[in-house]
């Protein structure tokens, strides 16, 4: 699966970034709909670690901002 993602990123970086942005937006929405007592696991490399909903949401928002910045930079060229 990783090779498919990298192939997509190299062939059409704009489409890849748009898909990444959508993925992060969906993750943020789903995290927002969870009850505070739910267990959340966040992927870090190939491992999953237990974390709080707030920390997972913050991480997704940071990744979303980075992807949007990359897309903006790509579109400004």
mmCIF file of the N, C-alpha and C atoms, coordinates in Angstrom:
data_MODEL
# 
_entry.id   MODEL 
# 
loop_
_atom_site.group_PDB 
_atom_site.id 
_atom_site.type_symbol 
_atom_site.label_atom_id 
_atom_site.label_alt_id 
_atom_site.label_comp_id 
_atom_site.label_asym_id 
_atom_site.label_entity_id 
_atom_site.label_seq_id 
_atom_site.pdbx_PDB_ins_code 
_atom_site.Cartn_x 
_atom_site.Cartn_y 
_atom_site.Cartn_z 
_atom_site.occupancy 
_atom_site.B_iso_or_equiv 
_atom_site.pdbx_formal_charge 
_atom_site.auth_seq_id 
_atom_site.auth_comp_id 
_atom_site.auth_asym_id 
_atom_site.auth_atom_id 
_atom_site.pdbx_PDB_model_num 
ATOM 1   N N  . UNK A 1 1  ? 0.825   -1.196 0.000   1.00 0.00 ? 1  UNK A N  1 
ATOM 2   C CA . UNK A 1 1  ? 0.000   0.000  0.000   1.00 0.00 ? 1  UNK A CA 1 
ATOM 3   C C  . UNK A 1 1  ? 0.862   1.251  0.000   1.00 0.00 ? 1  UNK A C  1 
ATOM 4   N N  . UNK A 1 2  ? 1.982   1.234  0.686   1.00 0.00 ? 2  UNK A N  1 
ATOM 5   C CA . UNK A 1 2  ? 2.850   2.409  0.748   1.00 0.00 ? 2  UNK A CA 1 
ATOM 6   C C  . UNK A 1 2  ? 3.398   2.749  -0.628  1.00 0.00 ? 2  UNK A C  1 
ATOM 7   N N  . UNK A 1 3  ? 3.720   1.721  -1.427  1.00 0.00 ? 3  UNK A N  1 
ATOM 8   C CA . UNK A 1 3  ? 4.250   1.990  -2.763  1.00 0.00 ? 3  UNK A CA 1 
ATOM 9   C C  . UNK A 1 3  ? 3.192   2.637  -3.640  1.00 0.00 ? 3  UNK A C  1 
ATOM 10  N N  . UNK A 1 4  ? 1.924   2.269  -3.457  1.00 0.00 ? 4  UNK A N  1 
ATOM 11  C CA . UNK A 1 4  ? 0.843   2.882  -4.214  1.00 0.00 ? 4  UNK A CA 1 
ATOM 12  C C  . UNK A 1 4  ? 0.706   4.354  -3.840  1.00 0.00 ? 4  UNK A C  1 
ATOM 13  N N  . UNK A 1 5  ? 0.803   4.670  -2.555  1.00 0.00 ? 5  UNK A N  1 
ATOM 14  C CA . UNK A 1 5  ? 0.696   6.049  -2.105  1.00 0.00 ? 5  UNK A CA 1 
ATOM 15  C C  . UNK A 1 5  ? 1.829   6.899  -2.650  1.00 0.00 ? 5  UNK A C  1 
ATOM 16  N N  . UNK A 1 6  ? 3.050   6.363  -2.636  1.00 0.00 ? 6  UNK A N  1 
ATOM 17  C CA . UNK A 1 6  ? 4.176   7.137  -3.139  1.00 0.00 ? 6  UNK A CA 1 
ATOM 18  C C  . UNK A 1 6  ? 4.091   7.292  -4.649  1.00 0.00 ? 6  UNK A C  1 
ATOM 19  N N  . UNK A 1 7  ? 3.569   6.294  -5.334  1.00 0.00 ? 7  UNK A N  1 
ATOM 20  C CA . UNK A 1 7  ? 3.410   6.403  -6.778  1.00 0.00 ? 7  UNK A CA 1 
ATOM 21  C C  . UNK A 1 7  ? 2.375   7.482  -7.099  1.00 0.00 ? 7  UNK A C  1 
ATOM 22  N N  . UNK A 1 8  ? 1.315   7.534  -6.331  1.00 0.00 ? 8  UNK A N  1 
ATOM 23  C CA . UNK A 1 8  ? 0.296   8.551  -6.531  1.00 0.00 ? 8  UNK A CA 1 
ATOM 24  C C  . UNK A 1 8  ? 0.871   9.935  -6.253  1.00 0.00 ? 8  UNK A C  1 
ATOM 25  N N  . UNK A 1 9  ? 1.663   10.043 -5.212  1.00 0.00 ? 9  UNK A N  1 
ATOM 26  C CA . UNK A 1 9  ? 2.249   11.331 -4.849  1.00 0.00 ? 9  UNK A CA 1 
ATOM 27  C C  . UNK A 1 9  ? 3.203   11.821 -5.926  1.00 0.00 ? 9  UNK A C  1 
ATOM 28  N N  . UNK A 1 10 ? 3.952   10.922 -6.534  1.00 0.00 ? 10 UNK A N  1 
ATOM 29  C CA . UNK A 1 10 ? 4.910   11.350 -7.555  1.00 0.00 ? 10 UNK A CA 1 
ATOM 30  C C  . UNK A 1 10 ? 4.235   11.639 -8.881  1.00 0.00 ? 10 UNK A C  1 
ATOM 31  N N  . UNK A 1 11 ? 3.139   10.923 -9.209  1.00 0.00 ? 11 UNK A N  1 
ATOM 32  C CA . UNK A 1 11 ? 2.490   11.138 -10.498 1.00 0.00 ? 11 UNK A CA 1 
ATOM 33  C C  . UNK A 1 11 ? 1.572   12.364 -10.492 1.00 0.00 ? 11 UNK A C  1 
ATOM 34  N N  . UNK A 1 12 ? 0.892   12.620 -9.393  1.00 0.00 ? 12 UNK A N  1 
ATOM 35  C CA . UNK A 1 12 ? 0.004   13.781 -9.299  1.00 0.00 ? 12 UNK A CA 1 
ATOM 36  C C  . UNK A 1 12 ? 0.001   14.292 -7.859  1.00 0.00 ? 12 UNK A C  1 
ATOM 37  N N  . UNK A 1 13 ? 0.994   15.116 -7.513  1.00 0.00 ? 13 UNK A N  1 
ATOM 38  C CA . UNK A 1 13 ? 1.101   15.562 -6.116  1.00 0.00 ? 13 UNK A CA 1 
ATOM 39  C C  . UNK A 1 13 ? -0.110  16.367 -5.636  1.00 0.00 ? 13 UNK A C  1 
ATOM 40  N N  . UNK A 1 14 ? -0.753  17.108 -6.532  1.00 0.00 ? 14 UNK A N  1 
ATOM 41  C CA . UNK A 1 14 ? -1.918  17.904 -6.118  1.00 0.00 ? 14 UNK A CA 1 
ATOM 42  C C  . UNK A 1 14 ? -3.069  16.993 -5.704  1.00 0.00 ? 14 UNK A C  1 
ATOM 43  N N  . UNK A 1 15 ? -3.342  15.969 -6.492  1.00 0.00 ? 15 UNK A N  1 
ATOM 44  C CA . UNK A 1 15 ? -4.413  15.032 -6.158  1.00 0.00 ? 15 UNK A CA 1 
ATOM 45  C C  . UNK A 1 15 ? -4.098  14.304 -4.863  1.00 0.00 ? 15 UNK A C  1 
ATOM 46  N N  . UNK A 1 16 ? -2.843  13.911 -4.692  1.00 0.00 ? 16 UNK A N  1 
ATOM 47  C CA . UNK A 1 16 ? -2.410  13.236 -3.466  1.00 0.00 ? 16 UNK A CA 1 
ATOM 48  C C  . UNK A 1 16 ? -2.661  14.123 -2.246  1.00 0.00 ? 16 UNK A C  1 
ATOM 49  N N  . UNK A 1 17 ? -2.299  15.400 -2.336  1.00 0.00 ? 17 UNK A N  1 
ATOM 50  C CA . UNK A 1 17 ? -2.494  16.312 -1.208  1.00 0.00 ? 17 UNK A CA 1 
ATOM 51  C C  . UNK A 1 17 ? -3.971  16.544 -0.919  1.00 0.00 ? 17 UNK A C  1 
ATOM 52  N N  . UNK A 1 18 ? -4.784  16.644 -1.959  1.00 0.00 ? 18 UNK A N  1 
ATOM 53  C CA . UNK A 1 18 ? -6.226  16.824 -1.766  1.00 0.00 ? 18 UNK A CA 1 
ATOM 54  C C  . UNK A 1 18 ? -6.806  15.618 -1.034  1.00 0.00 ? 18 UNK A C  1 
ATOM 55  N N  . UNK A 1 19 ? -6.363  14.417 -1.409  1.00 0.00 ? 19 UNK A N  1 
ATOM 56  C CA . UNK A 1 19 ? -6.837  13.206 -0.725  1.00 0.00 ? 19 UNK A CA 1 
ATOM 57  C C  . UNK A 1 19 ? -6.375  13.188 0.728   1.00 0.00 ? 19 UNK A C  1 
ATOM 58  N N  . UNK A 1 20 ? -5.142  13.620 0.986   1.00 0.00 ? 20 UNK A N  1 
ATOM 59  C CA . UNK A 1 20 ? -4.636  13.678 2.350   1.00 0.00 ? 20 UNK A CA 1 
ATOM 60  C C  . UNK A 1 20 ? -5.437  14.672 3.191   1.00 0.00 ? 20 UNK A C  1 
ATOM 61  N N  . UNK A 1 21 ? -5.750  15.819 2.610   1.00 0.00 ? 21 UNK A N  1 
ATOM 62  C CA . UNK A 1 21 ? -6.549  16.828 3.315   1.00 0.00 ? 21 UNK A CA 1 
ATOM 63  C C  . UNK A 1 21 ? -7.915  16.262 3.667   1.00 0.00 ? 21 UNK A C  1 
ATOM 64  N N  . UNK A 1 22 ? -8.552  15.592 2.711   1.00 0.00 ? 22 UNK A N  1 
ATOM 65  C CA . UNK A 1 22 ? -9.877  15.010 2.958   1.00 0.00 ? 22 UNK A CA 1 
ATOM 66  C C  . UNK A 1 22 ? -9.799  13.947 4.066   1.00 0.00 ? 22 UNK A C  1 
ATOM 67  N N  . UNK A 1 23 ? -8.745  13.142 4.046   1.00 0.00 ? 23 UNK A N  1 
ATOM 68  C CA . UNK A 1 23 ? -8.563  12.105 5.062   1.00 0.00 ? 23 UNK A CA 1 
ATOM 69  C C  . UNK A 1 23 ? -8.449  12.716 6.456   1.00 0.00 ? 23 UNK A C  1 
ATOM 70  N N  . UNK A 1 24 ? -7.667  13.785 6.578   1.00 0.00 ? 24 UNK A N  1 
ATOM 71  C CA . UNK A 1 24 ? -7.506  14.441 7.879   1.00 0.00 ? 24 UNK A CA 1 
ATOM 72  C C  . UNK A 1 24 ? -8.805  15.108 8.325   1.00 0.00 ? 24 UNK A C  1 
ATOM 73  N N  . UNK A 1 25 ? -9.552  15.700 7.387   1.00 0.00 ? 25 UNK A N  1 
ATOM 74  C CA . UNK A 1 25 ? -10.834 16.322 7.739   1.00 0.00 ? 25 UNK A CA 1 
ATOM 75  C C  . UNK A 1 25 ? -11.819 15.284 8.261   1.00 0.00 ? 25 UNK A C  1 
ATOM 76  N N  . UNK A 1 26 ? -11.860 14.127 7.624   1.00 0.00 ? 26 UNK A N  1 
ATOM 77  C CA . UNK A 1 26 ? -12.756 13.053 8.067   1.00 0.00 ? 26 UNK A CA 1 
ATOM 78  C C  . UNK A 1 26 ? -12.329 12.547 9.444   1.00 0.00 ? 26 UNK A C  1 
ATOM 79  N N  . UNK A 1 27 ? -11.028 12.370 9.648   1.00 0.00 ? 27 UNK A N  1 
ATOM 80  C CA . UNK A 1 27 ? -10.530 11.908 10.940  1.00 0.00 ? 27 UNK A CA 1 
ATOM 81  C C  . UNK A 1 27 ? -10.894 12.886 12.055  1.00 0.00 ? 27 UNK A C  1 
ATOM 82  N N  . UNK A 1 28 ? -10.761 14.179 11.792  1.00 0.00 ? 28 UNK A N  1 
ATOM 83  C CA . UNK A 1 28 ? -11.109 15.196 12.789  1.00 0.00 ? 28 UNK A CA 1 
ATOM 84  C C  . UNK A 1 28 ? -12.597 15.143 13.108  1.00 0.00 ? 28 UNK A C  1 
ATOM 85  N N  . UNK A 1 29 ? -13.426 15.000 12.075  1.00 0.00 ? 29 UNK A N  1 
ATOM 86  C CA . UNK A 1 29 ? -14.873 14.923 12.285  1.00 0.00 ? 29 UNK A CA 1 
ATOM 87  C C  . UNK A 1 29 ? -15.242 13.677 13.094  1.00 0.00 ? 29 UNK A C  1 
ATOM 88  N N  . UNK A 1 30 ? -14.621 12.570 12.791  1.00 0.00 ? 30 UNK A N  1 
ATOM 89  C CA . UNK A 1 30 ? -14.922 11.340 13.521  1.00 0.00 ? 30 UNK A CA 1 
ATOM 90  C C  . UNK A 1 30 ? -14.446 11.419 14.973  1.00 0.00 ? 30 UNK A C  1 
ATOM 91  N N  . UNK A 1 31 ? -13.282 12.006 15.191  1.00 0.00 ? 31 UNK A N  1 
ATOM 92  C CA . UNK A 1 31 ? -12.800 12.169 16.561  1.00 0.00 ? 31 UNK A CA 1 
ATOM 93  C C  . UNK A 1 31 ? -13.731 13.083 17.347  1.00 0.00 ? 31 UNK A C  1 
ATOM 94  N N  . UNK A 1 32 ? -14.275 14.096 16.676  1.00 0.00 ? 32 UNK A N  1 
ATOM 95  C CA . UNK A 1 32 ? -15.189 15.020 17.333  1.00 0.00 ? 32 UNK A CA 1 
ATOM 96  C C  . UNK A 1 32 ? -16.511 14.387 17.717  1.00 0.00 ? 32 UNK A C  1 
ATOM 97  N N  . UNK A 1 33 ? -16.874 13.300 17.045  1.00 0.00 ? 33 UNK A N  1 
ATOM 98  C CA . UNK A 1 33 ? -18.158 12.661 17.347  1.00 0.00 ? 33 UNK A CA 1 
ATOM 99  C C  . UNK A 1 33 ? -18.052 11.588 18.430  1.00 0.00 ? 33 UNK A C  1 
ATOM 100 N N  . UNK A 1 34 ? -16.839 11.316 18.891  1.00 0.00 ? 34 UNK A N  1 
ATOM 101 C CA . UNK A 1 34 ? -16.658 10.277 19.910  1.00 0.00 ? 34 UNK A CA 1 
ATOM 102 C C  . UNK A 1 34 ? -16.976 10.799 21.306  1.00 0.00 ? 34 UNK A C  1 
ATOM 103 N N  . UNK A 1 35 ? -17.471 9.896  22.144  1.00 0.00 ? 35 UNK A N  1 
ATOM 104 C CA . UNK A 1 35 ? -17.679 10.226 23.552  1.00 0.00 ? 35 UNK A CA 1 
ATOM 105 C C  . UNK A 1 35 ? -16.326 10.298 24.235  1.00 0.00 ? 35 UNK A C  1 
ATOM 106 N N  . UNK A 1 36 ? -16.252 11.072 25.297  1.00 0.00 ? 36 UNK A N  1 
ATOM 107 C CA . UNK A 1 36 ? -14.980 11.278 25.986  1.00 0.00 ? 36 UNK A CA 1 
ATOM 108 C C  . UNK A 1 36 ? -14.431 10.002 26.618  1.00 0.00 ? 36 UNK A C  1 
ATOM 109 N N  . UNK A 1 37 ? -15.260 9.013  26.856  1.00 0.00 ? 37 UNK A N  1 
ATOM 110 C CA . UNK A 1 37 ? -14.816 7.775  27.481  1.00 0.00 ? 37 UNK A CA 1 
ATOM 111 C C  . UNK A 1 37 ? -14.254 6.769  26.486  1.00 0.00 ? 37 UNK A C  1 
ATOM 112 N N  . UNK A 1 38 ? -14.369 7.039  25.189  1.00 0.00 ? 38 UNK A N  1 
ATOM 113 C CA . UNK A 1 38 ? -13.897 6.099  24.172  1.00 0.00 ? 38 UNK A CA 1 
ATOM 114 C C  . UNK A 1 38 ? -12.373 6.054  24.127  1.00 0.00 ? 38 UNK A C  1 
ATOM 115 N N  . UNK A 1 39 ? -11.839 4.876  23.865  1.00 0.00 ? 39 UNK A N  1 
ATOM 116 C CA . UNK A 1 39 ? -10.404 4.688  23.727  1.00 0.00 ? 39 UNK A CA 1 
ATOM 117 C C  . UNK A 1 39 ? -10.005 5.061  22.302  1.00 0.00 ? 39 UNK A C  1 
ATOM 118 N N  . UNK A 1 40 ? -8.915  5.793  22.179  1.00 0.00 ? 40 UNK A N  1 
ATOM 119 C CA . UNK A 1 40 ? -8.427  6.232  20.867  1.00 0.00 ? 40 UNK A CA 1 
ATOM 120 C C  . UNK A 1 40 ? -6.990  5.766  20.712  1.00 0.00 ? 40 UNK A C  1 
ATOM 121 N N  . UNK A 1 41 ? -6.701  5.227  19.536  1.00 0.00 ? 41 UNK A N  1 
ATOM 122 C CA . UNK A 1 41 ? -5.335  4.812  19.215  1.00 0.00 ? 41 UNK A CA 1 
ATOM 123 C C  . UNK A 1 41 ? -4.869  5.599  18.010  1.00 0.00 ? 41 UNK A C  1 
ATOM 124 N N  . UNK A 1 42 ? -3.634  6.062  18.077  1.00 0.00 ? 42 UNK A N  1 
ATOM 125 C CA . UNK A 1 42 ? -3.064  6.863  17.002  1.00 0.00 ? 42 UNK A CA 1 
ATOM 126 C C  . UNK A 1 42 ? -1.865  6.126  16.423  1.00 0.00 ? 42 UNK A C  1 
ATOM 127 N N  . UNK A 1 43 ? -1.817  6.064  15.091  1.00 0.00 ? 43 UNK A N  1 
ATOM 128 C CA . UNK A 1 43 ? -0.722  5.365  14.417  1.00 0.00 ? 43 UNK A CA 1 
ATOM 129 C C  . UNK A 1 43 ? 0.521   6.246  14.394  1.00 0.00 ? 43 UNK A C  1 
ATOM 130 N N  . UNK A 1 44 ? 1.644   5.641  14.786  1.00 0.00 ? 44 UNK A N  1 
ATOM 131 C CA . UNK A 1 44 ? 2.933   6.316  14.744  1.00 0.00 ? 44 UNK A CA 1 
ATOM 132 C C  . UNK A 1 44 ? 3.908   5.331  14.110  1.00 0.00 ? 44 UNK A C  1 
ATOM 133 N N  . UNK A 1 45 ? 4.206   5.526  12.837  1.00 0.00 ? 45 UNK A N  1 
ATOM 134 C CA . UNK A 1 45 ? 5.002   4.550  12.100  1.00 0.00 ? 45 UNK A CA 1 
ATOM 135 C C  . UNK A 1 45 ? 4.142   3.340  11.805  1.00 0.00 ? 45 UNK A C  1 
ATOM 136 N N  . UNK A 1 46 ? 4.603   2.176  12.261  1.00 0.00 ? 46 UNK A N  1 
ATOM 137 C CA . UNK A 1 46 ? 3.831   0.946  12.063  1.00 0.00 ? 46 UNK A CA 1 
ATOM 138 C C  . UNK A 1 46 ? 3.130   0.498  13.332  1.00 0.00 ? 46 UNK A C  1 
ATOM 139 N N  . UNK A 1 47 ? 3.195   1.303  14.384  1.00 0.00 ? 47 UNK A N  1 
ATOM 140 C CA . UNK A 1 47 ? 2.606   0.949  15.671  1.00 0.00 ? 47 UNK A CA 1 
ATOM 141 C C  . UNK A 1 47 ? 1.471   1.903  16.030  1.00 0.00 ? 47 UNK A C  1 
ATOM 142 N N  . UNK A 1 48 ? 0.540   1.400  16.833  1.00 0.00 ? 48 UNK A N  1 
ATOM 143 C CA . UNK A 1 48 ? -0.556  2.220  17.336  1.00 0.00 ? 48 UNK A CA 1 
ATOM 144 C C  . UNK A 1 48 ? -0.348  2.455  18.824  1.00 0.00 ? 48 UNK A C  1 
ATOM 145 N N  . UNK A 1 49 ? -0.572  3.689  19.254  1.00 0.00 ? 49 UNK A N  1 
ATOM 146 C CA . UNK A 1 49 ? -0.413  4.058  20.652  1.00 0.00 ? 49 UNK A CA 1 
ATOM 147 C C  . UNK A 1 49 ? -1.713  4.648  21.176  1.00 0.00 ? 49 UNK A C  1 
ATOM 148 N N  . UNK A 1 50 ? -2.049  4.302  22.413  1.00 0.00 ? 50 UNK A N  1 
ATOM 149 C CA . UNK A 1 50 ? -3.248  4.841  23.050  1.00 0.00 ? 50 UNK A CA 1 
ATOM 150 C C  . UNK A 1 50 ? -3.001  6.302  23.395  1.00 0.00 ? 50 UNK A C  1 
ATOM 151 N N  . UNK A 1 51 ? -3.982  7.133  23.115  1.00 0.00 ? 51 UNK A N  1 
ATOM 152 C CA . UNK A 1 51 ? -3.863  8.566  23.390  1.00 0.00 ? 51 UNK A CA 1 
ATOM 153 C C  . UNK A 1 51 ? -5.246  9.129  23.701  1.00 0.00 ? 51 UNK A C  1 
ATOM 154 N N  . UNK A 1 52 ? -5.288  10.398 24.053  1.00 0.00 ? 52 UNK A N  1 
ATOM 155 C CA . UNK A 1 52 ? -6.575  11.047 24.327  1.00 0.00 ? 52 UNK A CA 1 
ATOM 156 C C  . UNK A 1 52 ? -7.176  11.561 23.024  1.00 0.00 ? 52 UNK A C  1 
ATOM 157 N N  . UNK A 1 53 ? -8.459  11.767 23.038  1.00 0.00 ? 53 UNK A N  1 
ATOM 158 C CA . UNK A 1 53 ? -9.143  12.304 21.858  1.00 0.00 ? 53 UNK A CA 1 
ATOM 159 C C  . UNK A 1 53 ? -8.590  13.683 21.522  1.00 0.00 ? 53 UNK A C  1 
ATOM 160 N N  . UNK A 1 54 ? -8.303  14.499 22.539  1.00 0.00 ? 54 UNK A N  1 
ATOM 161 C CA . UNK A 1 54 ? -7.793  15.840 22.312  1.00 0.00 ? 54 UNK A CA 1 
ATOM 162 C C  . UNK A 1 54 ? -6.429  15.819 21.632  1.00 0.00 ? 54 UNK A C  1 
ATOM 163 N N  . UNK A 1 55 ? -5.544  14.926 22.082  1.00 0.00 ? 55 UNK A N  1 
ATOM 164 C CA . UNK A 1 55 ? -4.214  14.840 21.483  1.00 0.00 ? 55 UNK A CA 1 
ATOM 165 C C  . UNK A 1 55 ? -4.291  14.325 20.046  1.00 0.00 ? 55 UNK A C  1 
ATOM 166 N N  . UNK A 1 56 ? -5.147  13.352 19.802  1.00 0.00 ? 56 UNK A N  1 
ATOM 167 C CA . UNK A 1 56 ? -5.308  12.816 18.452  1.00 0.00 ? 56 UNK A CA 1 
ATOM 168 C C  . UNK A 1 56 ? -5.886  13.882 17.517  1.00 0.00 ? 56 UNK A C  1 
ATOM 169 N N  . UNK A 1 57 ? -6.863  14.641 18.006  1.00 0.00 ? 57 UNK A N  1 
ATOM 170 C CA . UNK A 1 57 ? -7.453  15.710 17.208  1.00 0.00 ? 57 UNK A CA 1 
ATOM 171 C C  . UNK A 1 57 ? -6.424  16.789 16.905  1.00 0.00 ? 57 UNK A C  1 
ATOM 172 N N  . UNK A 1 58 ? -5.646  17.159 17.904  1.00 0.00 ? 58 UNK A N  1 
ATOM 173 C CA . UNK A 1 58 ? -4.605  18.165 17.717  1.00 0.00 ? 58 UNK A CA 1 
ATOM 174 C C  . UNK A 1 58 ? -3.585  17.706 16.675  1.00 0.00 ? 58 UNK A C  1 
ATOM 175 N N  . UNK A 1 59 ? -3.201  16.449 16.738  1.00 0.00 ? 59 UNK A N  1 
ATOM 176 C CA . UNK A 1 59 ? -2.243  15.900 15.777  1.00 0.00 ? 59 UNK A CA 1 
ATOM 177 C C  . UNK A 1 59 ? -2.817  15.920 14.362  1.00 0.00 ? 59 UNK A C  1 
ATOM 178 N N  . UNK A 1 60 ? -4.077  15.531 14.220  1.00 0.00 ? 60 UNK A N  1 
ATOM 179 C CA . UNK A 1 60 ? -4.727  15.535 12.901  1.00 0.00 ? 60 UNK A CA 1 
ATOM 180 C C  . UNK A 1 60 ? -4.842  16.960 12.354  1.00 0.00 ? 60 UNK A C  1 
ATOM 181 N N  . UNK A 1 61 ? -5.164  17.920 13.224  1.00 0.00 ? 61 UNK A N  1 
ATOM 182 C CA . UNK A 1 61 ? -5.265  19.312 12.786  1.00 0.00 ? 61 UNK A CA 1 
ATOM 183 C C  . UNK A 1 61 ? -3.910  19.837 12.321  1.00 0.00 ? 61 UNK A C  1 
ATOM 184 N N  . UNK A 1 62 ? -2.851  19.448 13.020  1.00 0.00 ? 62 UNK A N  1 
ATOM 185 C CA . UNK A 1 62 ? -1.505  19.863 12.628  1.00 0.00 ? 62 UNK A CA 1 
ATOM 186 C C  . UNK A 1 62 ? -1.147  19.284 11.256  1.00 0.00 ? 62 UNK A C  1 
ATOM 187 N N  . UNK A 1 63 ? -1.443  18.003 11.061  1.00 0.00 ? 63 UNK A N  1 
ATOM 188 C CA . UNK A 1 63 ? -1.167  17.368 9.770   1.00 0.00 ? 63 UNK A CA 1 
ATOM 189 C C  . UNK A 1 63 ? -2.015  17.983 8.660   1.00 0.00 ? 63 UNK A C  1 
ATOM 190 N N  . UNK A 1 64 ? -3.256  18.341 8.981   1.00 0.00 ? 64 UNK A N  1 
ATOM 191 C CA . UNK A 1 64 ? -4.134  18.992 8.019   1.00 0.00 ? 64 UNK A CA 1 
ATOM 192 C C  . UNK A 1 64 ? -3.557  20.343 7.608   1.00 0.00 ? 64 UNK A C  1 
ATOM 193 N N  . UNK A 1 65 ? -3.107  21.123 8.567   1.00 0.00 ? 65 UNK A N  1 
ATOM 194 C CA . UNK A 1 65 ? -2.511  22.428 8.272   1.00 0.00 ? 65 UNK A CA 1 
ATOM 195 C C  . UNK A 1 65 ? -1.264  22.286 7.401   1.00 0.00 ? 65 UNK A C  1 
ATOM 196 N N  . UNK A 1 66 ? -0.447  21.273 7.684   1.00 0.00 ? 66 UNK A N  1 
ATOM 197 C CA . UNK A 1 66 ? 0.755   21.043 6.885   1.00 0.00 ? 66 UNK A CA 1 
ATOM 198 C C  . UNK A 1 66 ? 0.408   20.668 5.448   1.00 0.00 ? 66 UNK A C  1 
ATOM 199 N N  . UNK A 1 67 ? -0.594  19.809 5.281   1.00 0.00 ? 67 UNK A N  1 
ATOM 200 C CA . UNK A 1 67 ? -1.005  19.396 3.941   1.00 0.00 ? 67 UNK A CA 1 
ATOM 201 C C  . UNK A 1 67 ? -1.580  20.579 3.166   1.00 0.00 ? 67 UNK A C  1 
ATOM 202 N N  . UNK A 1 68 ? -2.370  21.420 3.834   1.00 0.00 ? 68 UNK A N  1 
ATOM 203 C CA . UNK A 1 68 ? -2.927  22.601 3.176   1.00 0.00 ? 68 UNK A CA 1 
ATOM 204 C C  . UNK A 1 68 ? -1.825  23.567 2.766   1.00 0.00 ? 68 UNK A C  1 
ATOM 205 N N  . UNK A 1 69 ? -0.816  23.726 3.609   1.00 0.00 ? 69 UNK A N  1 
ATOM 206 C CA . UNK A 1 69 ? 0.306   24.608 3.281   1.00 0.00 ? 69 UNK A CA 1 
ATOM 207 C C  . UNK A 1 69 ? 1.075   24.078 2.073   1.00 0.00 ? 69 UNK A C  1 
ATOM 208 N N  . UNK A 1 70 ? 1.293   22.769 2.019   1.00 0.00 ? 70 UNK A N  1 
ATOM 209 C CA . UNK A 1 70 ? 1.982   22.173 0.877   1.00 0.00 ? 70 UNK A CA 1 
ATOM 210 C C  . UNK A 1 70 ? 1.178   22.359 -0.403  1.00 0.00 ? 70 UNK A C  1 
ATOM 211 N N  . UNK A 1 71 ? -0.147  22.177 -0.319  1.00 0.00 ? 71 UNK A N  1 
ATOM 212 C CA . UNK A 1 71 ? -0.999  22.365 -1.490  1.00 0.00 ? 71 UNK A CA 1 
ATOM 213 C C  . UNK A 1 71 ? -0.980  23.806 -1.951  1.00 0.00 ? 71 UNK A C  1 
ATOM 214 N N  . UNK A 1 72 ? -1.039  24.733 -1.010  1.00 0.00 ? 72 UNK A N  1 
ATOM 215 C CA . UNK A 1 72 ? -0.993  26.164 -1.351  1.00 0.00 ? 72 UNK A CA 1 
ATOM 216 C C  . UNK A 1 72 ? 0.326   26.510 -2.028  1.00 0.00 ? 72 UNK A C  1 
ATOM 217 N N  . UNK A 1 73 ? 1.419   25.975 -1.498  1.00 0.00 ? 73 UNK A N  1 
ATOM 218 C CA . UNK A 1 73 ? 2.733   26.216 -2.076  1.00 0.00 ? 73 UNK A CA 1 
ATOM 219 C C  . UNK A 1 73 ? 2.820   25.633 -3.493  1.00 0.00 ? 73 UNK A C  1 
ATOM 220 N N  . UNK A 1 74 ? 2.252   24.445 -3.669  1.00 0.00 ? 74 UNK A N  1 
ATOM 221 C CA . UNK A 1 74 ? 2.258   23.795 -4.974  1.00 0.00 ? 74 UNK A CA 1 
ATOM 222 C C  . UNK A 1 74 ? 1.438   24.601 -5.981  1.00 0.00 ? 74 UNK A C  1 
ATOM 223 N N  . UNK A 1 75 ? 0.301   25.136 -5.549  1.00 0.00 ? 75 UNK A N  1 
ATOM 224 C CA . UNK A 1 75 ? -0.575  25.913 -6.445  1.00 0.00 ? 75 UNK A CA 1 
ATOM 225 C C  . UNK A 1 75 ? -0.006  27.281 -6.768  1.00 0.00 ? 75 UNK A C  1 
ATOM 226 N N  . UNK A 1 76 ? 0.862   27.809 -5.909  1.00 0.00 ? 76 UNK A N  1 
ATOM 227 C CA . UNK A 1 76 ? 1.417   29.145 -6.151  1.00 0.00 ? 76 UNK A CA 1 
ATOM 228 C C  . UNK A 1 76 ? 2.598   29.121 -7.120  1.00 0.00 ? 76 UNK A C  1 
ATOM 229 N N  . UNK A 1 77 ? 3.085   27.955 -7.442  1.00 0.00 ? 77 UNK A N  1 
ATOM 230 C CA . UNK A 1 77 ? 4.228   27.847 -8.347  1.00 0.00 ? 77 UNK A CA 1 
ATOM 231 C C  . UNK A 1 77 ? 3.832   27.988 -9.790  1.00 0.00 ? 77 UNK A C  1 
# 
